[in-house]
Amino acid sequence: MRRYEMLLLITDRIDEEAAIAAFDRAKEILAEQGGNLLEDAWWGRRKLGYEIEKRDHGFYGVLDFEATPEAVSELERLMKIADDVVRFKTVRPEVRVRRSA
C-alpha cells in the first residue's frame, strides 16, 4: 500500500453538518476499499482563491491515508459522482519532481 493525501472541497450551498457528513462518507468509502486512514483534518468553511460555480466559499477537508492504487481510483470515481464535492486533489507526498542534470 502507498501513502496518499486527498484534499476535498465541498460546496457551501449545504450547511456545515451536511458537509461534515460528505467528508465522513469519503472516509467510509476509503475504509470499504481497504484503505488505512492515518489522519484527517477538517478545515471548515474558507474563502476560495477564485469563484467556482459562482461561489466564493467552500468547506475543506484533508485525508492522509494508505491504500492500493485501485482503492484510490474507486475513491476518486465516487468523489466525481458526489454532488456535494466540488473539487478534490489526490497526491502522493513522497513523490517529488526530478531535477534535470
N, C-alpha and C positions, 0 to 999 in steps of 0.2 A: 504494500500500500504506500501511496505517495502522500505528501503533505500539500494541502491547498488552502487558500484563503478566498472567501467569496464575500463581496460587498453587495448588499441588496438595497435598492432604492424603491421604497413603497410609496404609492400615491398618498397625498394628503387630503384627498376627497373623502376619505374614511376617517373615523376617529382613531385615537391612539390605541385603544383596546383592540380594535379590529386589525390595526397594523401589526400589533404585537402577535395577534393570532396568526397572521400571514407569515410572520417571521418564525413562529413556532412550528408552523406547517412545513417550512423548509427544513427545520431540524428533524422533524418526524420523517420526512422523505429520506433524508440522509441516513437516519437510523434504519429505516426499512431496507435501504440498499446496502447495508452492512458497513457503513462508514462509522468512524470513531470521532466524535466531536471533542476537540481539545479545549476550545474556548469560544465563547460567544460574547459579543458586545452590542448592546442596544444603545445607539447614539441619540435616538429620539428625532424630533422634528427640527430640521435645519433648512436654511436658505440654500437654494440651488445656485450653482455658478452661472447658469443661464436658464431661460424658460424651457420647459419640456411640456408639451401638450397644454400650453397656455397656463401653466402652473409655475410658481416660483419657490415653492417649499415642498419638502418631502420627508419621509421618515427613513432613517438609515439604520442598518444593522450589519454586523460583520460576523462571519463564521470562520473559525480556524479549525480545520479538520484533516483527518487522514482517510483516504478512500481509494478505491481502484478507479482507473480511468473510465471504465464502463459505468460505475456508480455516479461519477461526476457528469457524464454525458446524460444520464437519465435525470439527474437533478436539474441540469440546465434545460433539458427539454420541458420538464414540468414547470420551471420558472418562466419559460417563454409563453406557456399556455395560461399561467395565472393572471387573472385580470388586475389584481392589486399591485403586482410587481411591475414597475415602470422600466427599470434597468437593473442589470446585475453584471458583475465582472468577476471572473474566476482566474486566479493566478497561482503559480507555484512559486512560493517565496524564495526557494533555494536556487532557482534557475536564474542565471544572470546573463546579460548580453556579453558575447565575446568581443574583446577589443582587437582591432586589426593590428598586425605586426608591423 
